């Protein structure tokens, strides 16, 4: 449920003419996350599985905090329709 919503928001914020490139990069990031998450938990969890999950949770929380900080500090994605789309409706 979260992935389609994230990709929809990404598509709404993309400059015109860059949708394919941006969605491709987003898909690569998603695939790396799908593969990297279990690998990271395995690497962190060499001592124990609980340590692996705990470390992964901390890393995700830190990255989420960084992403939110950048979003609120910089320009937020544009969710309004593009001018030519608004005139068509």
C-alpha positions as CSV (number, residue, x, y, z in Angstrom):
1,X,0.0,0.0,0.0
2,X,2.8,2.4,0.8
3,X,4.8,1.9,-2.4
4,X,2.0,2.9,-4.8
5,X,1.3,6.0,-2.7
6,X,5.0,6.9,-2.7
7,X,5.3,6.5,-6.4
8,X,2.2,8.6,-7.0
9,X,3.6,11.4,-4.9
10,X,6.9,11.1,-6.7
11,X,5.2,11.3,-10.1
12,X,3.3,14.4,-9.0
13,X,6.5,16.2,-8.0
14,X,8.5,15.4,-11.1
15,X,9.3,18.2,-13.6
16,X,7.7,17.8,-16.9
17,X,9.7,15.6,-19.3
18,X,11.5,13.7,-16.6
19,X,8.9,11.3,-15.5
20,X,10.4,8.2,-17.0
21,X,13.9,8.9,-15.7
22,X,12.6,9.7,-12.2
23,X,10.3,6.6,-12.0
24,X,13.2,4.4,-13.2
25,X,15.5,5.7,-10.5
26,X,12.7,5.2,-7.9
27,X,12.3,1.7,-9.0
28,X,16.0,1.0,-8.8
29,X,16.0,2.4,-5.2
30,X,13.0,0.2,-4.3
31,X,14.8,-2.9,-5.7
32,X,17.9,-2.1,-3.8
33,X,15.9,-1.7,-0.6
34,X,14.2,-5.0,-1.2
35,X,17.6,-6.7,-1.5
36,X,19.5,-4.6,0.9
37,X,17.2,-4.8,3.9
38,X,17.5,-8.5,4.5
39,X,21.3,-8.4,3.7
40,X,21.8,-5.6,6.2
41,X,19.8,-7.4,8.9
42,X,21.9,-10.5,8.3
43,X,25.1,-8.5,8.6
44,X,24.0,-6.7,11.7
45,X,22.6,-9.8,13.2
46,X,25.8,-11.9,13.1
47,X,25.7,-11.8,16.9
48,X,21.9,-12.3,17.3
49,X,18.8,-11.8,15.3
50,X,17.4,-9.3,17.9
51,X,20.6,-7.2,17.4
52,X,20.1,-7.2,13.7
53,X,16.5,-6.1,13.8
54,X,17.3,-3.4,16.5
55,X,20.1,-2.0,14.4
56,X,18.0,-2.0,11.3
57,X,15.2,-0.2,13.1
58,X,17.6,2.5,14.3
59,X,19.1,3.0,10.8
60,X,15.6,3.3,9.3
61,X,14.5,5.8,12.0
62,X,17.6,7.9,11.4
63,X,17.2,7.9,7.6
64,X,13.5,8.8,8.0
65,X,14.4,11.7,10.3
66,X,17.0,12.9,7.7
67,X,14.4,12.7,4.9
68,X,11.8,14.6,6.8
69,X,14.3,17.2,7.8
70,X,15.3,17.7,4.2
71,X,11.7,17.9,3.0
72,X,10.7,20.5,5.6
73,X,13.9,22.5,5.2
74,X,13.9,22.6,1.4
75,X,11.1,22.9,-1.1
76,X,8.3,20.4,-0.7
77,X,7.1,18.4,-3.7
78,X,4.5,20.0,-5.8
79,X,1.2,18.1,-5.5
80,X,-1.0,20.6,-7.5
81,X,-1.7,19.8,-11.2
82,X,0.6,21.2,-13.8
83,X,-0.9,24.4,-15.5
84,X,-1.7,22.6,-18.8
85,X,-3.4,19.8,-16.9
86,X,-5.5,22.2,-14.9
87,X,-6.7,23.9,-18.1
88,X,-7.7,20.6,-19.7
89,X,-10.2,19.8,-16.9
